[in-house]
Amino acid sequence: MGSLFRSETMCLAQLFLQSGTAYECLSALGEKGLVQFRDLNQNVSSFQRKFVGEVKRCEELERILAYLVQEINRADIPLPQGETSPPAPPLKQVLEMQEQLQKLEAELREVTKNKERLRKNLLELTEYTHVLRVSKAFVRRDVQFEPTYEEFPPLENDSLLDYSCMQRLGAKLGFVSGLINQGKAEAFGKTLWRACRGHSIVTHAELEGPLEDPETGEVIKWYVFLISFWGEQIGHKVKKICDCYHCHVYPYPNTAEERREIQEGLNTRIQDLYTVLHKTEDYLRQVLCKAAESVYSRVIQVKKMKAIYHMLNMCSFDVTNECLIAEVWCPEADLHELRLALEEGSRESGATIPSFMNTIPTKETPPTLIRTNKFTEGFQNIVDAYGVGSYREVNPALFTIITFPFLFAVMFGDLGHGFVMFLFALLLVLNEDHPRLSQSQEIMRMFFNGRYILLLMGLFSVYTGLIYNDCFSKSVNLFGSGWNVSAMYSSSHSPAEQRKMILWNDSVIRHNRVLQLDPSVPGVFRGPYPLGIDPIWNLATNRLTFLNSFKMKMSVILGIIHMTFGVILGIFNHLHFRKKSSIYLVSIPELLFMLCVFGYLVFMIVYKWLVYSAETSRVAPSILIEFINMFLFPASDPGGLYPGQEHIQRLLLVITALSVPVLFLGKPLFFLWLHHGRSCFGVSRSGYTLVRKDSEEEVSLLGSKDIEEGDNQMEDGCREVTCEEFNFGEILMTQVIHSIEYCLGCISNTASYLRLWALSLAHAQLSDVLWAMLMRVGLRVDTTFGVLLLLPVMALFAVLTIFILLIMEGLSAFLHAIRLHWVEFQNKFYVGAGTKFVPFSLRLLSSKFSDDMA
């Protein structure tokens, strides 16, 4: 798997690929995901590169496949998801696959076009039958002609003007029938009335059910209308208005016989269309089912082929245009696999001249590769969110695996809440192979990706909950309390002891609401609780005072240990990059400054815990006062914590005062001495040297191997020679800023770790409030309604516990733990200015099939 402590050792390799085997070689490399390609054609436009035609061909195939997937989804045919990822297609099969897909696309488009045309005709004929059926009752025509009738019939008796009256007037009566959208019917009638000035009559009726629009496919409500008018000019106006309102106009029969013939013809044509349409749909479904069997493999193959040509566009040709040259970053441990992949590609293509590779020297900073698995990936992502590590520097993710869930648990410590979180994460871990979890919504997928982080956070929270003796705000008495209440009664002691000590009697118990246990009384305090806080503190009125003191000191101790460890990791970075001057002039002064001030504070806390007992606790000095007096030098100082305290504190202050100017001026003066006071010439070494350009010593290069191992052994600092113009002011300003940030940061960062105490207190108090407001109320109800009330109270308690204490408080503690790692811990040694190693891997394309093509 590789080491998590540092990134992999990288090298720059040059690949020489024959033109006929380049495609197969890159396919083999992509399947293994070994190398990251460098673009050798950065100054060439993407439209002017060698394989732009092949890329366009792949894009055309992608368009065809996207159309096939769209039609398959429209037909509700399931898309098969292959378990294995098919390899990129050989060049011999690309043209054949392109012809098959183009032929299939043309056939599908033709069949789909015919199907839509048949479906549109069927909808139009269906509409026509509804128009004839509904409009039959609109007009009543007299069979016998009445010559003596001289007037129009009243409108309230007939829906339209009688046909005989129109004929006597000599006017040409016309009819227009059709369908109109329900929302446009009222405006349509008003427009006709105003445009025709009353010389038209509109009659409409609503259809029983909605119909599908032949043009848009939308299912809407329709009105059947019949317009009667006289005169050709009015008829033209009516037809234009119908077109403006997108009415579906159908011819209206003049006689009942004609209506019956049209109705019979429509029924026959509708039956024929149903038959043809069903056969067309069956044939289309057969074609789509056959295409669905291979569409997954075709999509993946085209994507891989396109990715290969994109990488080939990053290669350059030699002068003969017969060989492609590529430059790749590759881990040194994978060089053997790289050679095997090139041999495999050459063998598959049948080339007589194999492709080969060789490593080349470079002074460029390689990308950072840290191999992870499903357990360490989440923790590495937390570190990478701050910044990708510089090449070969110490990786904080290795230590974050333990420190991150532990600091989270310090703020979240509760046995019950931690166990619930642990069970949730364990459920995700046990079902991690379930496809629905990895393809779920964004929030659930975020929980799934961090399942191992949640697992450790829950496990550590169970541990800190045992230390705090806190389970849903209640204490758990596992081993029996170390305090004995009965020993405080005066009856259990001799008369001599009763005169010396303040003990309890019946009068004291009756007249005092609060009683105090005195640990100096024999038999009251029998020893510390075996694990964590004694459960009797859950009943004490001064519980918060005791826990606040304990958690505050614990937060300071954990914070100083965490920051000191970060400074020590910086020494490992300097040792690896051979910067001994930075160790002596930066890391050691930083360590002395941290330990002499804040490390001494930790020593005083632990010393007071160990030395002073219950009997002597009243005479124990205050640590805060002692720590302040360390800097103020009071004239009259009492005994203090231990003998000789004043001399030791002054020695520590002298060391602190001496480390500050060394930290500010040591490194700049050392470089100035190297530049002016001592000549030191570098010798070219065989091979190449990797240089961290983003380090603090940008003005120096590593010395040569000859100087290191030669007869004239010199100090490491002298082996650093300037590679660019020396600028003492810039170096001094950079070091001063760093030193000020560190010295002030030690104070602010130590105070920042008090958030461990603050969030732990907030979580415990919220849990206590939730118990007091819900569970305590439900448990105190009498037996008559207690059972009925307890069930909803418990349900509400569970819901609020999950959403407030687990999710909201858990998210708050998670963010604060991230801040403590990014700001307080990682800035002591971690630069995080590297670039991530992104290998050319074809395996990642298979998981994107559903998202891209569905």
N, C-alpha and C positions, 0 to 999 in steps of 0.2 A: 504493500500500500504506500510505502514511502514514509518519510518522517514528517510529523507535524511541527517539530521544533523549528525547522528552517525549510525554506522552499527548495525545490529540486534544483540540482546543478544543471544549467542549460548550456547548449553550444549552438553555434550557427553553422548549418550544413548547407552545402551547395549540391543540388541534384542536377544531373545531366540525363535528360530524358530524350530518347529517340522520338521523332515526330510520329511514327506509327505506333509507338507503345505508350505515349504520354497519357492517353485517356485511360488505358487499363491500369497503369501504375498509380495514377491519382485515385482511381476507384478503389484499389487495394489499400492505399494510404487512408482514404476516407473511411473505409470500413473499420480500420483499427483506431483512428483518431489519435495519431501520434504527433503530428507536427502542426505548427502555425506558420502559414505562408506570409512572406513579405512581398509587398507590391513593388515590382521592379519597373512598372510603367506608370508611375504617379503623374508624370507630365503628359501622358497620352489620354485623350478624351475617351470615355467609355464607348463612344460610337465609332472610334477609329482603331479599336483593338482587333487582334487577329481573329478571335472566335466570336465576334459579335453576331455573325450570321447564324451560328449554331445556337446561341443564346436566344435569338428571335424565334428559331424553330421550336425550341423548348417552350417559349412563352405561348406560341400558337397551339402546341399540344396541351398546355395547361388550360388554355381557353376552351378547347374542345372537351377536355375532361371535366371542367367546371360546368359546362352545359350538360354533359351526361349526368353528372351528380345531381344537378338541379332537376332534370326530368325524372330521375329515379326517385328523388325525394317527393316530387309532386305526385308520383304514382303510388306512394306509400309502400315502396319496396325496401326492405331492410338492407342497409349497406354492410357487407361483411367486413369485420376488422381482423386482419391477419395477425397472428401471434409473432410471426417472424417477419423481418424486414427483407424484402427481395433485393438482390444486388442491382447495381446499375446495368442497364441493358448493353450488350455488346454492340459495337458500331454497325455490325452487319444486320442487326435486327431493328435498327432505329428507323430506316426508311420503310421497312415492312410494317412496323407499328404505326408509322405516320399515315401510310396509305389506308390501313385498316380503320384507324380512327376517323380519318376524313370521310371514308366511304360510309362508316356508321353514322357520322354526324349528318351527312347529306340524306341518308335514308330516314333518319329520325325526324329531321326537319320536314321532309316531304310528307311522311305519315302524319306528323303532328299538324301540319298545315291542312291536310285533307280532313283530319278529324275535327279541327276547329271550324272548317267550312261546313261540314255536315252538321255539326252541333249548332252553328248559327242558323242554318236553313231550318233545322228542326224547331228551334225556338221561335223563328219567325212564323212558321206554319202554325205552331201552337198558339201564338198570339192572334193570328188571323181567325182561328176557330173560336177563340174567346170573343173577338170583336163581332163575328157573325152571330154568335149565340146571344150576346147581351144587347146588341143593337136591333135585334128582331122586333123587340117590343117598343122601339122608339117611334116608328112611323106607321100610321094606319092608312092604307090606300083603298079607296072605294072601288069596288068591282064595277058598279053601274055608273054611267055618266049622267049627271043631273043638269039639263040645259037651263032650267028655270032658276037656278041658285045664283044670286047676284052678289053676295057678300062673303067676306072671309068668315070662317067659323070662329067662335070665341076660343081664345088660347087656353082658358081654364078647362075646356072639355077635351081638346086635342093637343097633343104635345107639339105638333108642328102644323104649319098651314096645310090645309087639305090640298091634295094634288090636283083635284078637279078645278079648284079656284085658280090655281096658278096657270092651268092650261087655258082657262077662259080669258085670263089677262094677256095671254100670248107670251108670257115670260118663259125663259128656259130655266127650269129648276135643276139644281145640282146638289150632290151630296159628297161629303168628305168624311170618312170614318177612320178611326185609329185609336192609339193608346198614348197617354201622356202621364208623366210622373205626377204622383199624388200632390207633391208640394207645389207644382206649377199650375194646377188646374184652375184655381181661382184667378190668378193673374192672366192666364190664357183666355178665359172667358171675357174679362174686362177689356183686354186688348182687342179681341175680335169685335166687341160691341162698339168701341170707339172708332176702330179703323173702318168698319163697314157701315157705320152710322145707322145701326139697327136693321140693316138689310140682310142679316144672317141670324140664324137661331142655333144655339148650341145646347145639346142635351148630353149629359154624361151620367155615368153610374160607376160605382167602385166595384172592382173585381173582388171575388170572395177571398182569394189568397194571393200572396206575392208571387211574382214571376221574375225570372232571371233575365237581365238585359242582354240581348244578343251582342251588343257592341262592347260593353264593359265587363259583363259577367257578374254584375252586382245584383243581388236579390232585393227588389224594392216593390212597393205597393203601386198599382196602376189604376188609372181611370180610363174607361172606354168612353169615347165621345163620338157624337154624330153631328155634323154641321150641315144645315140646309141653307142654301143661298140661291139667289136668282141673278143672272147676269154673268157674263164672262169676266168682266173687270173685277167684280167682287170675288169671283172664283180664284183669280190670280192672287189677290190680296190674301185670301184665306190660306192658300198653299204656301205663300211666303211666310206668313205668321207661323204656320205649322213647322216649317223648316227652322225658324228662329228658336222655337221652343223644343226642338229636337223630338218632335212627335214621330211616332211610328205610324205612318199613313198606309192604309190598305184600301183597295177598290171596293166600292159598295155595290151590290147587285141591284138591278132595277126591278126585277120581278122575283116572285117567290120560287118559280121554277129554276131560275138562274141561281138563286141562293142555294137551293137543294143540290144542284149539280156541283157547285163549288164546294159545298160541305162534303159531299161524297168523294170528290177528288182530293180534298185535303186529308181526309181520313186514310185514303189509300196511300198517299205520298208519305204521311207520317209513319205508317206501319213499315213502309219500305226503308225510310230513313233510320228507324230504330234498328232494323235488322242490319243494315250496312254499318251503322255506327258501332254496334256491339261487336261485329267482326273486326272492325278497324281497331277498337280498343283492345281486343284480345291479341291481335297481332302486335300492337304497340307494346303491350305488357310482356309478351314473349321476347321481343327484341331487348327491352329494358332489363328483364331478368337475366338474359344471357350476358348483357353488358355489365350488369352489377357483379357478376362472378369475378371479373378480372379488373374492375375499375380501381380497387384498392392497390393492387400491385402496380398498375399502370401509373397511378398518381405518384406513388413513392419512387418508381423508376424515373419518371420525368423530373421530379424534384432533385433526385441525386444526379441525374445527367446535367441539369442546369447548374447545380452547385459545382460540378467538376469543371464545366466550361468557364465558370466565373473564376475558378482558381487558375485555369490555364491562361486566362487573360492577364493574370498577374505575373506570368513568366515572360521571359525575354528569349528571343532567338539568337543563335550565334550567327557568324558572318555568312555561313553557308545555308542558313534557313532550314537545316535538316535536324537540328538538335535544339531542344528547349532547355533553358537554364532557369532553375528555381532556387530561391534562397528561403530556408525554413529554420525556425527555432525548434529544437528538439531536446528533450531531456537526455542527458548522457546515458542514463540507464536504459533508454529505449532505442539506442543506435542500432543494436543488433536486430530488433524488430523492424526498424526502418529498412535495413538492408534486405531482410527477408521479404518485406512487402514489395520492394522494387524488383526483386527476383521473381516473385509471384506474378506481378503485372507483366513483366517481359515474357514469362513463360506462357501466360494466357494469350498474349497477342501473337505468339509464334515468331518473335523477332530473332534474328541471328545475332545481333549486337545487343547485349543487355544494357539496361540503364544502371547507373552507379552514382555514388555520392562520396563526398569528402568534406571534412570539417575545415572551416576557414577561420583565421584569427579576426577578432573584432574588439573594439573598445566601446561599443554601444551597450547600454544596459539591457540585459535580457528581460523578457517578461517573467512574471512570478507564477510558479505552478506549485500548488499545495494539494496533494491528492487527499481526497476525503471519501468517506463512505456514508451510508445513510444515517449513522449515529453522529458523526462529527460534522456533517454538512451544515446543520443548523447553527452550531456554534461558530463555524467558519464564516457563515453569512453575517453573523452579528459583527464580527471583526471587519469584514470586507465592507460593511455599510459605513464604517468610519473612514476607511481608505484601504485600498489594496496594498499589501506590504511591499516594501522595497525589496529588491532582489537579495536573497540570502540573509535578510535580517531575522531576528527572533520573532516567531509567530505567536501572538498572545492567545490564539485559539486553544492551544494545548492546555493552558492553565485556566482559560475561561470555562472549560468543561466542568471544573470543580468550583471555581470562585464565583461564577455567575449564579448558578442555582443556590449556592450557599448564602450569598449576600441577599438574594431575593428572599430566601427563607428566613433570614434574620428579620426582615421587614414584614414578612407574611406569617410568622411562626404561629401556627395553630394546628393541633393534632387532627381535629375533625376536618377543617378546611383542606389541609394538606392531603389527607387521605382521600377525600372526594376528588381532588385534582389528580392524584396519583391513579385512581381507578379510571378516570376519564382518559388519561394518557395511555394507560395500560390497554384499555379497550381499543384505542387507535392503533397501538403497536401490534396487538394480536391480529387485527383485521387490516393490516397495512397493504395486503395484496388485493383487497377488494377494489374493483375498478370504479365503483361509485364514489369512493372517498377521494381518489386522486382527481376525479372529474367533477367534483361538487362545486358549489358556489364559492365565491372568493373568500368569505370569512371562514367557512368550514375548511377550505383548502389551506388557508393560512394556519389554522390549528393543526391540520394534518401534517404539514411540512415541518412544524415545530413540535412534533409529538414526543421526540426524545428529550427536548428541552423541558417540556411540560412534565415528563416522567421524572426527571431529576429534580425539578423544582418542587413537585409534590412530595417526593421522597425526602428531600432536605427539610421541607416544611414540617413533615411528620417528626423529624428529629428535633428541630428547634421548638416545635410544639411540646415535645416531651421535656426539653430543657426549661421552657417557660411554664410547664405544667398547665397548659391552656388547651382546652378542648371545647369548642363552641362557647367560650368565655367561662367555662367551668373547670375546676381543678380535678385531677384524677389522683386518688390516694392509693397508689400501688404498693408502697412499702411501709406505710404507717408514718405518721408525722414524728419529727424529732423533738417536738415540743410537748411537754407534759403540763396540762392545766392544773391537775390536782396537786402538784407540788407547790403551787402558790398559796394553798390554804395553810393557815397558821397551825392547824391541828396536826399537820404532818411534820412539824419541826419542834425542836426542843425550846424551852423558854429562853435560853441564851441566844439562840438563832432568831427567835421572834423579836428580841429587843434590838438586834443589829440590823435586821432587814424589814423592808416594807412588805407585809404579807396580807392576804385576803382573809376576811372573816364574814360572817353573815351580815353584819352591819354594812361593811364595805360593798358587798354585792347588792344589797337592797338600795343603797343611796347613790350608787355610781352607775351611769349608763355605759361608760367606757372603762374597761379594765385593761391594765398593761401588764404583759408578761415580762419579768425581769430575768434575763439569762444568767445573771450572776447568782441567783438563788440556786442552791444545789438541787438537782433533779428536775429543774424546769427545762433546760436545754440539754438533751441527751446525745446530741451529735448531728451533723449535717444530713440532709436527705440524700439517699444514694444517687439519685438521678434528677438533676434540675432543681427547680424551686420547690420549697416545702409547701404542701397543699394548705397548710394553716394560714398562709398569707392571703389566700382568697377570702378569708373571713375578717382580716384585719382592716381597721379603718385607715391605717397608714400604709396600705398596700401600694398605692401609687407612688408615694415618696420612696419606698424601698425599691420598687421596680424601676423607677426613673433613674435612681442613682446607679443601679446595677447595669441597666441597658445603656446609659450614657457612657459609663466607663468602658463597657464592652465595645461600644461603637468606636471609641477613640483607639482602643487597643487593636481592633481589627483593621481600622483605617491606616494606622501607622505601619502595621505589619505589611499590609497590601502595598502601600507606596514604597516602603523600603525594598520589598521584593522587586518592584518595577525598576528601581535604581540599580539593583544587582543584575537584573537582566540586561540593562544597558552596558554593563561591564562585559558580558558575553558578546554583545555586538562589537564592542571595541576590540576585543581579543580576536574575533573572527576576521575583522577587516584590518587587523594589525595596526591599530591606532593606540599604541601604548601611551603616547602623550595625552590622549583624551582620558585614559584611565587615571593617570596621576594628577592631571590638572583639571579634570571635570568630574569624573565619577566619584573618586575618593573624597574630594571636598564636599560634594553633594551628600555623600553618605555620612560624613562626619557632621555636617550641619544638621541632617535629619536625626541622627542618633543622639548627638550631644544635647539637643533641645527636646525633641518629641520622644525619642527613645528613652530619655531619662524620665519623662513624664509617665511612660508605661511602666518603667522600673518602680517608680514611687507607688503607683496604683497596686501593682502585684506585691510589693514589699509590705504595704499596709495591710493587704488581705492576709498575708501569711504570718506577720509578726503579731498583730494586735488581735486579741481574742475578745470574748464577750465581757470578761471581767475588766479588761483594760480599754474597752472601746470608748469610754467616756473621756479618757485623757489622750486619745489619739488626735494628733494635729490634722488640720484640714489640708488636703493635697492642693487645693486651689491657692490657699494662702502661701503654702510652701513654694509653689511654682512661681507665684508672683514675686515673693521675696528673693527668689533666685536672681532676678534681674534688678531689684531695687536696693540690695545690700542694706538692710535695716541695721540701725545702730544696736538695738537691743533685740537679739534673736533668742527665743527660747530654745529648749533642748532640740527640737526638730524630730525628724523621723529616726535617725540613727546617728551614732557618734561620728564625728568628722565630716558631717554633711556639708558644712560651709566650705571647707577646702576642696572637696570633690566638685561642688557646684561651680566654684571659681575656676577650677581647672577646665571643666567642661565649657564654661563661657569663653575662656582664653582660646580653646581649640576652635570653638564656633567663630570667634572674632578673627582668627587667623585663616580659617577656611574661606571666609567671604572674599577678601582681596585676591586670594589664589584663584577662586572661582571667577572673579571679574577680570583679572589681568593676566593670569598665568598662561593661558593658551595664546592670546595675541602677542604677548612678549616673547613667548617661545618661538612663534613663527617669525617674529621680527629678528630674533637672534639667528634663526636658521637662514634668513634672507641676507643679513648684513654681516653677521659675525662669524659665519663658518661656511666655507664653500663645500658643496656636496654635489657630485655629478652622477647622474644615473647612467647606467650601461644598458644597452638593448639586450633583452633576454629572448631566448628562443620561445616560440609559442606566443601567447598573448595573456594579458592581464585584464580582468574584469574590474571596472572601477564604478563605485557608487557615485554618480554625478550629483545625486541629491543629498549627499551627506553634509555634515557640518564642515568638513575639510575639503571644500571644493578646490582649494588652491594647491592641493598636494596630490601627488600620485604615489602609488606603491612603488617601492624600490625594486631593483632588479634582483634576479636570483643570484647573479654573480656577486653582487655586493653583499647579499645575505650570507653566502657560503664561502666567500673568498678569504684571503689571508688577513685582510684588514677588516676585522669585525668592528662594526660601528653600531652606535645606538640606533634604536628604531626610529627615533625622531629625526636623526640625521639622514635616514634613508628616504625621507619625504622631501621631494624636490618640487619646486614650483613649476606648474605647467601653463600658467597664464600670468598676466601682469599682477604683481603683488600690490595689494591695496590694504595697508594697515588700518586705515580708518574704517573701512567696511568690516574687516574682521573684528575690530574692537567693538564697533557698534552692535554687531550680531551677537557677540559673546555677552556684552553688557545686558542686552535685551533678554537673552536667555537666562542669565543669572538673576536678574530682577524678577523675571517671571517665576523662576524656581523658588527663590527665597520667599517671595510673597505667597506663592502657590502652596508652599508647605503649610503656612498658617491657614489660608482659605480652604485648602483641600482637606486638612484635618477637621476643620469646622464642617466641611461638606459631608463628611462621614457621619455626622450627627443625624443625618436623615435616616440612618438605620434605626436610631432610637425613636425619632419622631414618628415614622411610619409604623413602627411596631406598636407604639402607644396608641396611634389613631386606629389601627386595625383591632387592637384589643378592646378599645372603648366602643367602637362601632358594634363589635360582636356582643359586648355586654349590654349595650342599649337595645339591640334587637332582641336579645333574650328577655330583658326586663319588660319590654313593651308587648311582646307576643306570647312567648312560651310561659312566662311566669303568670300572666293573666289567665291563660288557658288552663294551667294546672291548678289555679286557686279556685276555680268555679266548683260549686257543690256537685255531688254525684248525680243529681237529677238531670241537669243539662250539661254536665262536664264532658261526657263522652261525645255528645252531638256537637259541642263547640270545639272540642280538642282536635277533631279531624280537619276542619277548615283552617284552624289556627296553625296546625303543623304544616299544612300545605302552603299557607302564606309564608310561614317561617322558612320553608325550603326554597320557595321562589325568591324571596328577598335575599336569602343567604347566597344563592347562586348568582343573582344579577348584581347585587351590591358588594358582597364580601368576596366572592370568587372572581367575578369578571371585572368589575370596576376597581376594587382594591388590588386585585391581581395585576391588572394593567398598569396601575399606578406604581406598584412595587417593581414591575418589569421595566418600566421606563427609567425609574431611579437607579436600578441596578445597571442598566445600559450606560447611564450617565457616569456612574462611578467607575466603570471600566474605561469608557472613552476618554474622560477628562482627567480623572484623578490617577488612574493606573497607567494607561497606555502612553500618555504624554511624557512619562519618565524615560521611555526607551524606544517607542514605536514611531517611525517616521510616516509610514503609510502613503508613500508617494510613488508606488510602483504601478505597473500595468499588468492586468491579468492575462494569463496564458489562455488563449482561445484557440483550441485545436480545430483543424478541419476534420469534422466528424460527420459521417452520413447517418449514423444511428439516431441522431436527434430528430431527423426529418419524419420518421414514422409516427411520432406522437402528435404531429401537427396536422394530420390528415383530416380529422373531424372538424377542427377549428377553421381551417382554411377553405375547405371545399363544401362543407355542409350548408 
